[in-house]
Amino acid sequence: MAASTATTDVFLSGKYKTVLISVDTSSSSLVNPPPKPLLIGSPAEVAGEFPVMVLLHGYMMETSFYSQLIQHVSSHGYIMVAPQLYTCAASDSTDDINAAAATTNWLSQGLAAVLPSQVSANLAKLVLAGHSRGGKGAFALALGKSSTPLALSFSALLGIDPVDGAASCCCKFQTKPPVLTKVAQSFDLNMPVMVVGSGLGEDKKYKVFPACAPKGLNHAAFFEECRSPAWHFVAKDYGHMDMLDDDTKGIRGVVSYCMCENGSSREPMRRFVGGAAVAFLRAYLGGDDRDLMALQDTPDIAPVQITVEARL
Protein backbone atom coordinates (compact mmCIF):
# COMPACT_ATOMS: atom_id res chain seq x y z
CA MET A 1 0.00 0.00 0.00
CA ALA A 2 1.17 3.51 -0.83
CA ALA A 3 1.65 6.39 1.59
CA SER A 4 -1.59 8.27 2.19
CA THR A 5 -2.60 11.86 1.70
CA ALA A 6 -5.61 12.91 3.78
CA THR A 7 -8.66 13.55 1.61
CA THR A 8 -12.40 13.86 2.04
CA ASP A 9 -13.59 13.80 -1.56
CA VAL A 10 -15.06 10.28 -1.29
CA PHE A 11 -17.52 11.60 1.29
CA LEU A 12 -18.83 14.21 -1.13
CA SER A 13 -20.92 13.60 -4.25
CA GLY A 14 -18.75 12.58 -7.18
CA LYS A 15 -18.34 14.25 -10.55
CA TYR A 16 -21.03 12.23 -12.34
CA LYS A 17 -24.68 13.15 -12.48
CA THR A 18 -26.74 10.08 -11.70
CA VAL A 19 -30.03 8.54 -12.68
CA LEU A 20 -32.18 6.03 -10.78
CA ILE A 21 -33.82 3.40 -12.98
CA SER A 22 -36.60 1.05 -11.86
CA VAL A 23 -36.85 -2.19 -13.81
CA ASP A 24 -39.79 -4.56 -13.39
CA THR A 25 -39.80 -8.30 -14.00
CA SER A 26 -42.79 -8.04 -16.34
CA SER A 27 -41.60 -5.18 -18.53
CA SER A 28 -42.96 -5.78 -22.05
CA SER A 29 -40.25 -3.55 -23.54
CA LEU A 30 -37.45 -5.91 -22.51
CA VAL A 31 -36.46 -9.04 -24.38
CA ASN A 32 -34.77 -10.34 -21.23
CA PRO A 33 -36.40 -8.92 -18.08
CA PRO A 34 -34.63 -9.46 -14.73
CA PRO A 35 -35.63 -12.27 -12.35
CA LYS A 36 -36.37 -9.73 -9.60
CA PRO A 37 -37.43 -6.06 -9.66
CA LEU A 38 -34.40 -3.79 -9.72
CA LEU A 39 -33.41 -0.32 -8.63
CA ILE A 40 -30.37 0.74 -10.63
CA GLY A 41 -28.17 3.76 -10.03
CA SER A 42 -26.01 4.80 -12.95
CA PRO A 43 -23.87 7.67 -14.10
CA ALA A 44 -25.82 9.72 -16.64
CA GLU A 45 -25.04 12.10 -19.50
CA VAL A 46 -21.41 10.99 -19.82
CA ALA A 47 -20.23 8.15 -22.03
CA GLY A 48 -18.11 5.52 -20.36
CA GLU A 49 -17.62 2.00 -19.08
CA PHE A 50 -18.15 1.62 -15.33
CA PRO A 51 -17.70 -1.14 -12.71
CA VAL A 52 -20.86 -2.72 -11.30
CA MET A 53 -21.94 -3.36 -7.72
CA VAL A 54 -24.83 -5.69 -6.81
CA LEU A 55 -26.38 -4.49 -3.53
CA LEU A 56 -28.58 -6.83 -1.46
CA HIS A 57 -31.07 -5.15 0.87
CA GLY A 58 -31.63 -5.83 4.56
CA TYR A 59 -34.39 -7.85 6.22
CA MET A 60 -37.86 -6.64 5.16
CA MET A 61 -36.35 -3.49 3.64
CA GLU A 62 -37.07 -2.01 0.21
CA THR A 63 -34.44 -1.12 -2.36
CA SER A 64 -35.85 2.41 -2.49
CA PHE A 65 -34.63 2.93 1.09
CA TYR A 66 -31.06 2.81 -0.26
CA SER A 67 -31.54 5.35 -3.05
CA GLN A 68 -29.36 8.08 -1.50
CA LEU A 69 -26.55 5.62 -0.77
CA ILE A 70 -26.86 4.22 -4.30
CA GLN A 71 -26.66 7.68 -5.83
CA HIS A 72 -23.64 8.62 -3.72
CA VAL A 73 -21.63 5.62 -4.93
CA SER A 74 -22.88 5.96 -8.52
CA SER A 75 -21.81 9.61 -8.64
CA HIS A 76 -18.20 8.42 -8.31
CA GLY A 77 -18.44 6.27 -11.43
CA TYR A 78 -20.12 2.98 -10.51
CA ILE A 79 -23.28 1.22 -11.65
CA MET A 80 -25.34 0.02 -8.68
CA VAL A 81 -27.85 -2.82 -9.13
CA ALA A 82 -30.19 -3.48 -6.18
CA PRO A 83 -32.66 -6.37 -6.58
CA GLN A 84 -35.83 -6.52 -4.46
CA LEU A 85 -35.26 -10.09 -3.31
CA TYR A 86 -38.56 -10.44 -1.42
CA THR A 87 -41.25 -8.42 0.32
CA CYS A 88 -41.88 -10.95 3.08
CA ALA A 89 -39.47 -13.65 4.21
CA ALA A 90 -38.95 -16.35 6.81
CA SER A 91 -35.72 -16.98 8.67
CA ASP A 92 -34.30 -19.20 5.92
CA SER A 93 -32.49 -16.98 3.39
CA THR A 94 -31.76 -19.74 0.85
CA ASP A 95 -34.24 -18.28 -1.63
CA ASP A 96 -32.69 -14.81 -1.25
CA ILE A 97 -29.24 -16.18 -2.05
CA ASN A 98 -30.48 -18.05 -5.12
CA ALA A 99 -32.34 -14.94 -6.31
CA ALA A 100 -29.17 -12.88 -5.90
CA ALA A 101 -27.29 -15.45 -7.99
CA ALA A 102 -29.97 -15.35 -10.71
CA THR A 103 -29.82 -11.54 -10.76
CA THR A 104 -26.04 -11.65 -11.08
CA ASN A 105 -26.30 -14.08 -14.00
CA TRP A 106 -28.83 -11.78 -15.69
CA LEU A 107 -26.36 -8.88 -15.80
CA SER A 108 -24.40 -10.10 -18.80
CA GLN A 109 -27.57 -10.64 -20.86
CA GLY A 110 -29.93 -7.92 -19.69
CA LEU A 111 -28.18 -5.00 -17.99
CA ALA A 112 -27.08 -3.18 -21.14
CA ALA A 113 -30.69 -2.80 -22.31
CA VAL A 114 -31.75 -0.80 -19.24
CA LEU A 115 -28.74 1.51 -18.86
CA PRO A 116 -28.47 4.98 -20.43
CA SER A 117 -27.46 4.51 -24.06
CA GLN A 118 -23.98 5.96 -23.62
CA VAL A 119 -23.19 3.94 -20.47
CA SER A 120 -21.76 0.42 -20.50
CA ALA A 121 -21.03 -2.02 -17.69
CA ASN A 122 -17.59 -3.43 -16.97
CA LEU A 123 -18.54 -6.85 -15.62
CA ALA A 124 -14.89 -7.80 -15.26
CA LYS A 125 -15.02 -5.45 -12.27
CA LEU A 126 -18.07 -6.79 -10.45
CA VAL A 127 -18.59 -6.16 -6.74
CA LEU A 128 -21.02 -7.86 -4.35
CA ALA A 129 -22.42 -5.96 -1.38
CA GLY A 130 -25.20 -6.38 1.15
CA HIS A 131 -26.70 -4.83 4.26
CA SER A 132 -27.85 -6.76 7.35
CA ARG A 133 -29.50 -10.00 6.13
CA GLY A 134 -28.35 -8.94 2.67
CA GLY A 135 -24.80 -8.79 4.01
CA LYS A 136 -25.12 -12.39 5.16
CA GLY A 137 -26.53 -13.23 1.72
CA ALA A 138 -23.61 -11.54 0.00
CA PHE A 139 -21.09 -13.56 2.01
CA ALA A 140 -23.10 -16.74 1.41
CA LEU A 141 -23.17 -16.14 -2.35
CA ALA A 142 -19.44 -15.37 -2.42
CA LEU A 143 -18.79 -18.58 -0.46
CA GLY A 144 -20.68 -20.68 -3.01
CA LYS A 145 -23.78 -21.41 -0.92
CA SER A 146 -26.18 -20.82 -3.82
CA SER A 147 -27.71 -23.77 -5.65
CA THR A 148 -27.79 -21.53 -8.74
CA PRO A 149 -24.34 -21.64 -10.38
CA LEU A 150 -22.76 -18.25 -10.98
CA ALA A 151 -21.82 -17.29 -14.53
CA LEU A 152 -19.78 -14.27 -13.40
CA SER A 153 -17.00 -13.78 -10.87
CA PHE A 154 -16.86 -11.13 -8.17
CA SER A 155 -13.82 -8.92 -7.73
CA ALA A 156 -14.58 -7.62 -4.22
CA LEU A 157 -17.06 -8.04 -1.36
CA LEU A 158 -18.60 -5.42 0.92
CA GLY A 159 -20.61 -6.26 4.04
CA ILE A 160 -22.62 -3.35 5.47
CA ASP A 161 -23.38 -4.30 9.07
CA PRO A 162 -23.92 -7.94 8.06
CA VAL A 163 -25.90 -10.19 10.44
CA ASP A 164 -25.91 -14.00 10.39
CA GLY A 165 -28.93 -14.51 12.60
CA ALA A 166 -31.34 -12.85 14.98
CA ALA A 167 -32.00 -12.29 18.65
CA SER A 168 -35.09 -12.88 20.78
CA CYS A 169 -35.86 -11.89 24.34
CA CYS A 170 -33.90 -14.88 25.65
CA CYS A 171 -31.33 -15.95 23.07
CA LYS A 172 -29.66 -15.36 19.73
CA PHE A 173 -29.44 -17.83 16.87
CA GLN A 174 -28.05 -18.27 13.38
CA THR A 175 -30.53 -18.35 10.53
CA LYS A 176 -30.34 -20.75 7.60
CA PRO A 177 -28.08 -21.32 5.85
CA PRO A 178 -25.43 -20.53 8.49
CA VAL A 179 -22.43 -18.57 7.23
CA LEU A 180 -20.27 -17.89 10.27
CA THR A 181 -18.12 -20.85 11.37
CA LYS A 182 -16.63 -19.38 14.57
CA VAL A 183 -13.19 -20.22 13.13
CA ALA A 184 -10.84 -17.28 12.60
CA GLN A 185 -9.98 -16.51 8.96
CA SER A 186 -12.02 -19.48 7.74
CA PHE A 187 -13.66 -17.70 4.79
CA ASP A 188 -12.06 -18.83 1.52
CA LEU A 189 -13.16 -15.87 -0.61
CA ASN A 190 -10.12 -15.10 -2.78
CA MET A 191 -11.07 -11.43 -3.02
CA PRO A 192 -10.66 -8.26 -0.96
CA VAL A 193 -13.35 -7.65 1.66
CA MET A 194 -14.58 -4.60 3.53
CA VAL A 195 -16.89 -4.92 6.54
CA VAL A 196 -18.63 -1.83 7.92
CA GLY A 197 -20.16 -2.09 11.38
CA SER A 198 -22.43 0.01 13.55
CA GLY A 199 -21.45 0.72 17.13
CA LEU A 200 -25.09 0.81 18.28
CA GLY A 201 -26.18 -2.33 16.46
CA GLU A 202 -25.67 -4.43 19.58
CA ASP A 203 -27.90 -2.17 21.70
CA LYS A 204 -31.57 -2.86 22.38
CA LYS A 205 -33.99 -0.17 21.22
CA TYR A 206 -35.77 1.29 24.26
CA LYS A 207 -33.96 -1.46 26.24
CA VAL A 208 -36.80 -3.75 25.10
CA PHE A 209 -36.48 -4.85 21.46
CA PRO A 210 -33.82 -7.44 20.61
CA ALA A 211 -30.58 -6.01 19.20
CA CYS A 212 -30.70 -5.70 15.42
CA ALA A 213 -27.05 -6.79 15.07
CA PRO A 214 -26.40 -9.03 18.08
CA LYS A 215 -22.87 -9.65 19.29
CA GLY A 216 -21.39 -12.88 17.96
CA LEU A 217 -23.48 -12.72 14.76
CA ASN A 218 -22.57 -9.25 13.52
CA HIS A 219 -19.86 -7.33 11.69
CA ALA A 220 -17.09 -8.19 14.19
CA ALA A 221 -17.65 -11.92 13.73
CA PHE A 222 -17.69 -11.59 9.94
CA PHE A 223 -14.42 -9.66 9.91
CA GLU A 224 -12.83 -12.19 12.26
CA GLU A 225 -13.42 -14.91 9.68
CA CYS A 226 -12.09 -12.92 6.69
CA ARG A 227 -8.63 -13.52 5.32
CA SER A 228 -6.46 -10.73 3.99
CA PRO A 229 -6.92 -8.35 2.39
CA ALA A 230 -9.76 -7.31 4.67
CA TRP A 231 -10.87 -4.00 6.18
CA HIS A 232 -13.11 -3.35 9.17
CA PHE A 233 -14.64 0.05 9.87
CA VAL A 234 -16.94 0.63 12.83
CA ALA A 235 -19.00 3.82 13.23
CA LYS A 236 -19.16 4.19 17.00
CA ASP A 237 -22.28 6.35 17.48
CA TYR A 238 -24.53 5.04 14.69
CA GLY A 239 -27.04 2.26 14.33
CA HIS A 240 -27.91 -0.67 12.12
CA MET A 241 -30.28 1.28 9.83
CA ASP A 242 -28.49 4.62 9.75
CA MET A 243 -27.15 4.19 6.20
CA LEU A 244 -30.71 4.24 4.79
CA ASP A 245 -32.51 7.25 3.30
CA ASP A 246 -33.80 9.90 5.68
CA ASP A 247 -37.37 9.43 4.47
CA THR A 248 -38.30 5.74 4.38
CA LYS A 249 -42.02 5.49 3.65
CA GLY A 250 -44.63 2.92 4.66
CA ILE A 251 -44.73 0.47 7.51
CA ARG A 252 -41.32 -0.94 6.58
CA GLY A 253 -39.90 2.54 6.67
CA VAL A 254 -41.33 3.09 10.12
CA VAL A 255 -39.82 -0.21 11.24
CA SER A 256 -36.41 0.95 10.01
CA TYR A 257 -36.56 3.72 12.61
CA CYS A 258 -38.38 2.15 15.56
CA MET A 259 -36.89 -1.35 15.87
CA CYS A 260 -33.15 -0.56 15.90
CA GLU A 261 -31.08 1.85 17.96
CA ASN A 262 -30.28 4.96 15.88
CA GLY A 263 -27.70 7.70 15.88
CA SER A 264 -28.59 11.38 15.92
CA SER A 265 -28.94 11.59 12.11
CA ARG A 266 -28.69 9.21 9.18
CA GLU A 267 -26.90 11.59 6.84
CA PRO A 268 -23.37 11.32 8.35
CA MET A 269 -23.48 7.52 8.52
CA ARG A 270 -24.86 7.21 5.00
CA ARG A 271 -22.17 9.53 3.70
CA PHE A 272 -19.52 7.54 5.55
CA VAL A 273 -20.69 4.18 4.21
CA GLY A 274 -20.85 5.56 0.65
CA GLY A 275 -17.45 7.20 0.94
CA ALA A 276 -15.77 4.18 2.51
CA ALA A 277 -17.19 2.00 -0.27
CA VAL A 278 -15.78 4.36 -2.90
CA ALA A 279 -12.37 4.39 -1.20
CA PHE A 280 -12.38 0.57 -1.10
CA LEU A 281 -13.39 0.28 -4.76
CA ARG A 282 -10.81 2.81 -5.88
CA ALA A 283 -8.13 0.80 -4.12
CA TYR A 284 -9.01 -2.68 -5.30
CA LEU A 285 -10.67 -2.03 -8.67
CA GLY A 286 -8.81 1.11 -9.70
CA GLY A 287 -5.40 0.58 -8.12
CA ASP A 288 -5.49 3.90 -6.23
CA ASP A 289 -5.37 3.29 -2.47
CA ARG A 290 -4.78 6.86 -1.30
CA ASP A 291 -8.30 7.37 0.06
CA LEU A 292 -8.38 4.01 1.82
CA MET A 293 -4.99 4.54 3.43
CA ALA A 294 -6.01 8.06 4.44
CA LEU A 295 -8.92 6.57 6.37
CA GLN A 296 -6.55 4.21 8.12
CA ASP A 297 -3.92 6.84 8.90
CA THR A 298 -6.25 9.77 9.64
CA PRO A 299 -9.64 8.34 10.65
CA ASP A 300 -10.94 11.72 11.82
CA ILE A 301 -11.36 12.78 8.18
CA ALA A 302 -14.49 10.59 8.14
CA PRO A 303 -17.84 12.31 8.79
CA VAL A 304 -18.40 9.98 11.79
CA GLN A 305 -16.15 8.72 14.56
CA ILE A 306 -14.68 5.41 13.43
CA THR A 307 -12.30 2.68 14.40
CA VAL A 308 -10.28 1.01 11.65
CA GLU A 309 -8.72 -2.44 11.50
CA ALA A 310 -6.98 -3.85 8.46
CA ARG A 311 -5.64 -7.30 7.65
CA LEU A 312 -3.33 -6.77 4.66
Residue, then its C-alpha position, 0 to 999 in steps of 0.5 A: m500500500a502507498a503512503s496516504t494523503a488525507t482527503t475527504d472527496v469520497f464523502l462528497s458527491g462525485k463528478y457524475k450526475t446520476v439517474l435512478i432506474s426502476v426495472d420490473t420483471s414483467s416489462s414488455s419492452l425488454v427481451n430479457p427482463p430481470p428475475k427480480p425487480l431492480l433499482i439501478g443507479s447509474p452515471a448519466e449524461v457521460a459516455g463511459e464504461f463503469p464497474v458494477m456493484v450488486l447491492l442486497h437489501g436488509y431484512m424486510m427493507e425495500t431497495s428504495f430505502y437505499s436510493q441516497l446511498i446508491q446515488h452517492v456511490s454511482s456519482h463516483g463512477y459505478i453502476m449500482v444494481a439493487p434487486q428486491l429479493y422479497t417483500c416478506a421472508a422467513s428466517d431461511s435466506t436460501d431463496d434470497i441467495n439463489a435470487a441474488a445469484a440469478t440476478t447476477n447471472w442476468l447482468s451479462q444478458g440484460l443489464a445493457a438494455v436498461l442503462p443509459s445509451q452511452v453507459s456500458a457495464n464493466l462486468a470484469k469489475l463486479v462487486l457484491a455488497g449487502h446490508s444486514r440480512g443482505g450482508k449475510g446473503a452476499f457472504a453466502l453467495a461469495l462462499g458458493k452457498s447458492s444452488t444456482p451456479l454463478a456465470l460471473s465472478f466477483s472482484a470484491l465483497l462489501g458487508i454493510d453491518p452484516v448479520d448472520g442470525a437474529a436475537s429474541c428476548c432470551c437468546k440469539f441464533q443463526t438463521k439458515p443457511p449458516v455462514l459464520t463458522k466461529v473459526a478465525q480466517s475461515f472464509d475462503l473468498n479469494m477477493p478483498v473484503m470490507v466490513v462496515g459495522s455500527g457501534l449501536g447495532e448491539d444495543k436494544k432499542y428502548k432497552v426492550f427490542p432485541a438487538c438488530a445486530p447481536k454480538g457474535l453474529n454481527h460485523a465483528a464476527f464476519f471480519e474475524e473470519c475474513r482472510s487478507p486483504a480485509w478491512h473493518f470500519v466501525a462507526k461508533d455512534y450510529g445504528h444498524m439502519d443509519m445508512l438508509d434514506d432519511d425518508t423511508k415510507g410505509i410500515r417498513g420505513v417506520v420499522s427501520y426507525c423504531m426497531c433498531e437503535n439509531g444515531s442522531s442523524r442518518e446523513p453522516m453515517r450514510r455519507f460515511v458508508g458511501g465514501a468508505a465504499v468508494a475508497f475501497l473500490r478505488a483501491y481494489l478495482g482502480g489501483d489507487d489506495r490513497d483514500l483508503m490509506a487516508l482513512q486508516d492513517t487519519p480516521d478523523i477525516a471521516p464524517v463519523q467517529i470510526t475505528v479502523e482495522a486492516r488485515l493486509 
